[in-house]
Amino acid sequence: MQQGTILGEPGKQIDHLVFPESGMISLLAVMSDGRSIETVSIGRDGVLGSTAGLGVRSYSGRAVVYLPGTGLRIASSDIRRLGKEHPVIQDTLIEYVENLLRQMFVNAGCNALHSIELRFSRWLLRACDRLESNFVPMTQELLSQVLGVRRASITEAAGHLEVLGLIRRSRGHIEVIDRIALHAASCECTALLKIAGEPVTPLS
């Protein structure tokens, strides 16, 4: 899964379910003027297209690979057939969709009520967890798409965190220097997402 690859568009048919082995896929709400914002993210603990296994045949948002990695996929028709043969599969998909809804509620509140710097810190912690690394291959342009803000706002937030010694920026990469301090600099949603079922970077 190469960074920037679009795996699905709103209204387009879900042909496959994708199970990331590494990296991260973001589901974006896209406006008519081209602006976008992340609603949920999917890593190695999740699956893209889970609703297809329950009969929903199309994407509700744009699915984009923002952290590169690898994944496995299965045809949506096959997962529906297997779900009928093995109810535990369908039950697991239902539980996962409920988890995504809880994450959407947290992200909706966070996007509306918290500052860019708080949201940026939270996103970096999540990225570190997905990658199991302190090095995040992400440009400010891509971050502006994920967080739904201007690139200049990302530059300002990243610059402040760098001055505090929490991160280090280089071309196309961000290195997290102090995870514990970055966790303290993030919003309460870091903990809320953990409660909702999304993994959060350990404080170590």
N, C-alpha and C positions, 0 to 999 in steps of 0.2 A: 504494500500500500504506500505509494509515493505521496509525499507532502503536496497538498493542493489538489489531489485527485477528487473529482466530484463523483460520488457513488450513487446519488439519487437526487431528483428534483421534485418539488411539490407537484402532486397530481400524477406523477409518472408511476408506472407499474413497478411493484417490488418483485423482481424476478428471483432474487436470491436473498437468503439470510447470511450475513457475514459475521463470523466470530473472530474478533481480533486476538492474535497471539501476543502482539506487542503494538505500541503506538496508541493513537487515539483518534476516534472519529467524532466530529461535532455535528449535531443537528441544529441548523440555523433557521430562525424565522427571517424571511426575506421580504422587504418592502418593495413597493412599485418603483421607488427611486433608486433601488440598488443597495440601500443600506441593509445591514444584517446584524443579528445578535444571536449568540449561542443560547439554546434552551436547555439542552442536556448534552453530556459527553458520554462516549462509549469506549471502554478500554477492554483489557483482557478478561474482565469479570462480566462482560455483557455481550450483547448481540445487536447488530443493526438489522432492522426489518422484522423485529419480533412480532409485530401485529399481523404480519402476513400469515403466520401460523395460526392465527385466530380468525382469519377470514377477511381482514382489511387488506385490500389489494394494492393500495397506492401510498406513496410517501406524503407526509403532512408538512415536511420541511426539506431544506437542502441538506444533504449528507456530504460532508467534506472531510477528507483526511488532513488533519492539522499536525499530528505528530506521526512521522513515518514509522512503518512497521510491517508485520506480516499478519495474515489471517487465513482462516478456512471458510469455505462457503458451501451452502447446500441450497438446491432449488426450493423455492417456496412451495411448489406443488408437492415435493417429496416430504417436506416437514409437515404439511397438512395431512398427508396420507399416514405418516408415522404417528401423528398426534391422535388420529382415530384408532390406530392399532394399539398404541401405548398411551393411555390417558395421562400418565405421569409427565409426559413431554408437554402436553397441553397445559397441565396444571403449573408446570415450571414456567412456561411462557406467560401465563396469566400473572403469576407472582412477580415476574420481571417487569412486565408492563406497569403493574402497580408501583413498583420501585421507581420506574421512570417518571411516573406522575408525581410522586413525592419530590423527586429531584426538580421537576419543572416548577412546582410550587415554591421551593426554596430559591431557585434561580430567578423566578419572576420577582419575588420580593427583594432579592439582593440587587438585581439590575435596576430596580426602580428607586431604592432607598439608600443604597450605599455608594460611597465615593469611588471614583475610578481607581485610586491607589489601593483601597481595601479589596476591591474586586480583582485587580491585577495580582495582588499578593496571593489571594485565594487560588486564582487560576494557576499560578506558578507552582504552588504546593501540589495541586492536583496533577499537573504535568510531570513533576518530579516523581510522583507516585506511579503514574502510568509507565514512565520510562525506567524506573528504578535507577535513576541517575540524577545528579545535580546539574547536568548540562541539558538545556532545553533548546533544540533547534527551531527557533521561531523568530521571524522578522517582526518589526513594529507594524508593518503593513498588514500582516496576517493577524496580529493581535488586535488591531483596530477593527477588523471584521468580526472577530470572536466576541469582543467586548462591546461592540456597537458604538464606538466613539471615534473621534478624529485622531489621526496619527499623531498630531501635535500633543494631544492629551496623554497618549501612551508615552511619548518622549519625556514629558514632564514628570509623570508618575515614576517611570523607570529611572530617571535621573535622580529623583529624590531618594529612592531606595538604594541607589548606588552610592550616593553621598553618605548614607547611613551605614554603608558597609555590608548590606544584606545581599546584594547581587553584584555581578560584574558583567558588563555588556561587551560583546565583540560582534563582528559582522556576521549576522545570521544566527547568532547564538546568545543565550543568556545563561550565566552560571550562578546558581544559588550558593552563596557563601555561608550563610548562617540560617539554617532551617528553623531553629527555635525562635530566633528573633523575627523571622519572616512570618511565622505562625502568629506571633504576638501582633504583628502589623496587619494581619488579615482580619476579615470581619467574622462575626459570630457564625456565619453560614458555613465556615469550614467545619465546625462541630456539627451543625445541623445536617449537613450532607452526609456525615458519617452515620448519624442516627437514621437518615433516610436510606442507608445501604450503600453509599458510594465510599470507596476506600479513600483514606486521607493519609498523607505522608506522616510516618512516625516521627516523633520528636527526638531524634537521635542523629 
